[in-house]
Amino acid sequence: PFEHTFRTGDARPRISMERGIYALEASAKGYPIWSRNVSRYDIECAAIPAAKLVEVLTTDMNYDPWGGSDDTRPIAWKKLGLAARTQPMAVVGAKNKWHLDDVDLAATCGARSGTRGVYLADVRSPELKVDPKEPWRTRTTHRVLANVTDLGVLIQSGPASGLVWVTSLASGKPVGGAKVTIYTPQGKAVFTGTSDARGVLKTPGSATLLEHPPARGHEVLEDEGEGEWEDWDSYRAQRLIAVVQKDADTAVVDGNWANGIQIWNFGVPEDRSGGKTMLRGFIQSDRGLYRPGEEVHFKGLVRELAAGKGPRVPSPAPVALEVTDSRGQTVVTRTTTMSQFGGFALDLPLSPDASLGDYYVTAKIGKQVFRERFMVEEFRPASFEVSIEAGEDIVRPGDRLAAKVNAQYLFGAPVANADVAWSVSRRPHALRFKGYESYSFEAQRRWWWYDDGYEGGGYADLVSDGKGTTDAGGRFAFAVRDPDSKFTGPRDYVIAAEVTDEASQTMRKATVVTAHQADVYLGVHTQEWVQAAGMPFAVNVVALDPRGRRVAHEATLSFVRTVYDCRWDDHGFRSYRSCTQHEEVAMQRPIAIPATGSATERIYPKEPGDYVVRVETTDGRGTKVLAASDLWVIGKGEAFWSGDESARMTLIASKQSYQAGETARLVPQTGLKTPTALVTVERDGVMQADVRQLASAAEGIELRVDESWAPNVYARVTMVQGRKGPTDKDRPQLKMGLVEIKVSAEQRRLAVNVVTDRASYKPGETVTGVLTVTHDGKPVAAEVSVSVADEGVLQLIDYKTPDPMKTFYRSFGLGVDAGTNWNRVARLADPTQGDPDEGGDGGGGEDPERFRPRPNGDNANSAIKQVASGRFGVTAEYLNNCRELEIKIAQGAKPGEGGQLPGFKVT
């Protein structure tokens, strides 16, 4: 046996505290500062008067949610006009152990003990030394801007409107009668008001308070892609600072304090364009594709949108039009006026030598710009068309797929001896049946905010391809068989063919054949995804064959609850909530599904929570068939949704889309007890705000859908809970959730009908007809534009008839930014976090001297190396000097904070 004795040296002197900007609860003993092997340290600090707060927040302590605080430079006290005070702090009996001081900032900074306010402090000690190898872990200066207050403040700012919500950190209750002053980052006071009994103060929008132009430069074209225009720094354009005063209490909130609650954190699109009102413009050309020398005809429409109102015809205003060619050269500029219907028009004769390529027509009204693209090319209209016959459109996996390609000229003759290139590919098939669009036929529902527009597409796998030639009748036939027939679920086979005639013109056609493993599918439908505890609800169940025809079948219906088991764990000096989950069957019974009529089953939920309605069976071939629908139950009692420590929570809406007048039920998934909730409806501003006191988040929230919400709004629920006890887990907390509410605008669509006097005409004849415009079956006065184009030209660009509804009622992004001091409440720092004397893993590397044996033969190199996600500084030399590599993967920088991935280790 070998025995070796050694003694570690003293731990290096250190100070550990929360650095940056924090709200310190007025009830706290003081600001916590840890020290180790430091006999004394100095606190240089000053109280910040309200008049100096904005200057401090935008200079020495300027804060950005991406980079934190700019606190590396010495504080320019004289420049700030502040007289700092230095207070020495002696530490006794803290040899090689951590010592905690709860510093009374008011008394330390020269005010009366316990005085609330804002204090800027630098903490340093001459005994602290910077390690040049790890300067980021051995700081000699620690700075904090601490707001000692009981006021929890949320500021929301959009171009059209905003609000400030004032609550108590101690109780979580609204604070009325608080004076709120809004400042620009330049220090100008632009708005003052007082919170009402709900703690709410509605404010003008950033477009008014900051007087800045719209954040967006142009109207997005359909094929440009969502968000390509987005200015990722545009959120800074809405930065406002609120100073809130109530009796002897003062709180400050910067719109930049948005960690974890920025718009993108919730996965919704951003749109900070517009102002008090915004315009949407629609421009179309009569056919989209032109030759040099032809004339282009444009028609435009403009609608104005104000917060809380639907599109309306704006007041007449000049429209500045400009057309640029493919080289960026201006072809024509013109100013016109809008009609009483908000319309305008432009005719553009192209010169015979016009350059080829993409052209843009741009319309500018005030500061808002819209544009449309058209093409100028030398082209030939399509002269023939292609069709594909694939026999049965439904097959079994492994069946032979046979297809016939037929190519015919538009004047009726076959396209003989033409080259054919064909392919067959396979992709997943989304189970949807006509007449049963609201039913779920799969085990997991695709989320609309993730798979919006999913039509059974996705990446396709090539099965086979080949080439051939059409016969004298313009026909070509081929057949394939998929060698892989063991896939799970139905699959689409996309059969495509390209035909090229002797004039080198190519036309393409594709058709789809679906392979089904099962002989029957089960569908389940609940009217809404959110139900109430103690109230029975109906579940509709159907059984369909692969063609969507009703069949009789027996199945098993289950109602399953997901149960979360949550506990608080202590990690160092902090507490984190963690949860596991399991399923409990609340109800299960056999059901008989008839081939006709209504198959309705009633379910009686007793407790709030997260549920799944499942229906399952086995078909005649032994294939297991399962359908499920997620469902959330709200009501009195607790529903423990998750242990996420971040400021965000999941917010569930009861339906994918709504009609005006319906009720939207929202489920905030949080475990906060007796929270106070601010419920807002938002778009480019705060359209509606309400404060509710809940016994439990499981009660849910209901909103009546208004017609003005079309095509969409965003519901935001902000819940706060005051301090519940003395420990870290009892601290004040905020949870915020955001969900899109889609509202149908079809009731605003006009019906346009065109009837010609004959079905067909010869060249040179005159076409006459009648055009009618109605709404709800009644005639209406309208402005109409008519275009007549060659179908052969339109086929070349797959021309789609423009629809103004898609422009005026295109979904809005969210333009309201939020900032709060609730997510900056100071907590007791864990001094062991990042301690350079606590081991040495791959975070930041390892001293290379450890890799080399010492003269006496000792080796300090560690056999196991660790690499943690998000760390930096790991070198090849570090990795090469190990026998085992340990990889730790976890989401969130601290245990339980913002993460859902378990911190398992892989060796």
C-alpha positions, 0 to 999 in steps of 0.5 A: 500500500502507498500512503501520501499526506499533503496539506492544501494552501490557504484559499485565495482572498475573494469577494463574491456578490451579485454584480450589476443592477438589482432591486433589493427588497425593502424588507431585506436585512441588507445587500449580501456581500461574501468575503473569504480571507479578506481582513477588510474591504471598502465600499465606495457609494452614493445615493442616486437622486431621482433626477440623476437616475436616467443619467446613471442608467445610460452612462456608467451603468448602461444595461443591455439584455445581451451584454449586461452592465458596462461597469468596467470603468471607474465611476466618474462621481464628479461627472455625475455630480455625486459626492461618494462616501467610502466606508471601510468594512472589517472582517474578523475570524473568516480564515479559509471560510466564507463570511457574509455581511448584510450591508445597510446601503442607506447607512453606508452611503450616508443616508438614514438607516433603512432609507429606500432609494437607489444606491451605486456602490463599488466594493474593493479590497487591496488584498484582492489580486488579479490572476492574469491567467483567469482575470474574469474569475478574480475581479478586484472591483465589484459594482452594484446599482441597488434599488432598495424598494417594495415597488415591483414595476413592469413597463410595456412599450409599443409604437401605438401605446404602452402601460406601466404596472406597479405592484408590491414585491412583498405582497404581490398586490397592485399599488395605486396612487404611485406617481410614474414619470417616463423618461427618454434615454436622453433624460427628457421627461415625456410623460407623467401619470398616476397608477389606478387602483389596479396599479395600471397606468396607460401610456402613449406609444413609443412613436409619440414619446420618442418621436422616431420613424417606423422601425421597418422600411418596406412592405414584405413581399410574399416570397421574401420570407418572414422576418428577413427585414427585421432589425434585430436591434429595433427593440432598442428604439423603444427604450424608455425609463420609468421612475415610480414614486409612492410615499417615501419609496422610489423604484426605477425600471429600464425598458432594457431590463428584458432578460428572458422576456424579450419578444423572441423568447416567446417564439412569436414574430416581431413587428415594431413598424407603424406609429399612432396608426399604421398603413398597409398597402396592396399593389398588383400588376395585371399579369406579373410578366412582360416583354420589352415594349409592352405596357404594365398596369398597376392597381393599388389599395391602402388601408389604415390601421389604428390600435383596437380597430380594423382596417379602414380607408385612410384620409386622402393623401398623395402617393409617391410612385417610383419604378426601378429596373433590374439595374436599380435605375429609376424608370419613372416617378409620379405622384398621384392621389388616393380615391374615395376607396383608398385606391390608386393606379399607374400605367407604365409603357415599357421601352422596346430596349428595356433591360431584362430582369426584376422590376420594382414599383414602390409606393410611399405614403407619408413615411411608410413604403410598400412595393411590388415586383414584376418581371421583364423577359423575352419569353414564349407563352406555354404551348402545351400542357402535361397531365399524369394518371396514376391509377388508384390514389390510395395503395398499400405499402409495397404495392406497384406504382404505375403512372401514365404521362400525357402531353398535349398542345393547347390547340389539341395535338399530341406532343410526340417524341418529346423527352420525359424525365420522371421521378418518384419520391416519398414523404410523410403524409399528414392525416386530414380528411375532408369534413373532419378538419377539426379532428385529430387522427394522430397520436400527437397533435402538431402545434400550429405555431410550429407547423403552421401551413403543414400540408403533408410536406417536408423533406422527401426521399427519392424512391426512383427516377428515369427518362423516356420519350412520348409516343405518337399520341404524346403518352409515356408510361412507367412503373416502380415499387418502393423497396422500403415498405416497413415505415410507420404511418401513411406516406405520400408518393409524389410522382412527377414528370417533366416533358420537353418538346422539340422547341425546347419548351419544358412543362412539369406536372406532379401528382400524389398517391398515398400508401396506408398501412391501416385499414381504419383511422380513429379521429378525436375532437373536443370543441376546445382544448381548455375545459373546466374542472367539475363540468362534463364535456363532450368528445366526438369520435369517428372511425374512417377508412383511408378514403375518409368514409365512415365505418363502424368500429370498436375502440378504447377511450382513455382520459389520462392526466399528467401528474407533476411531482415537484420539490425544492432542492438546495444547491449551495446557498440557493433553492431550485425547483425540479419536477418529474412527471408520470401519467395517471389514468383518470378514466378508461372504457370501451366504446362502439363507434357507429358508421353513421350519426354522432358518436359522442362520449362525455368526460367528467374531469375532477381536477385541473391539470394537463390531460390527454384524450386517447382512443385506440384500436386494432384494425383487421390486419393487426395494425395498432391505431391510436389518436390523441388530443391534448387538453387542459383543465382549469378550475379551483385547486393546484395544477403543478405544471413545471419546475422552470425557474425562468421568468417565462411560462407556457400560455395555452389558448383553447383553440387554434382560431376564433370567431368574433364574439367567442370566448378564448380560454387561456391556461397559464402553466405556472405553480405560483400560488394566489398570484396577481395577474395582469392580462393584456391584449397587444399588437403594435400597442396595448389594446386592452388591460385587466388585473385579476386576483387568482386563488391559483393559476389553475383557474385559467383566464377567459377573454371575449374575442372582439371583431377588431382583433382580426386577423390576430392579437397577442394575449400576454399574462403576467403573474406576480407573487409576493414574498411567501417566507424567509428563504430563497424559494419564498422570494418574490417571483414573476411569470410571463406567458404570451400566446397568439390569438387568431381571429377570422376576418372572412366576414370582411371579404367581398364577394366578386362574381364575373359572368360572360355572355358566352363560355368561349370565343373566337380570336377577334370577337368581343367579350362582354359580361357582368361583374357584381360585388356583394357583401352578405348577399347585398350589393355594395358600391366598390372600386373595381379593376379588371385585367385580361391576360393570356393563360399561357403567360400566366402559367410560366410564372405560376401566377396566382390571383392577388388577394388584398385580404392577405395583405390587409389581414396578414397576421401582425407581429408583436411590437410591444416590448417589456422590461421589469425589475421583478426579474432583477430582485437580488438573491443571495449569491452563491460564493462557490459558483465560479470559485477558481480554488474549487477544482479545475474543469475545462471551463476556461482550460487548465494550467498547461504546467499541470500536464508536465511531470514534476522533477520528483515524479509527481504528476498534477494532471487530472485523468478526467477532463470535463467539457461543459456546454457554453464554456470557453477556453478548452485547448487541444492540449487540454483534451489530449492530456486525459484518459476519460472525457466527461461531457456535461449538457444542460440548458441554463447557466444555473441548476434549474434556471431556464432549462429543460434538459437534464444535466446528465453526464456522458463519459 
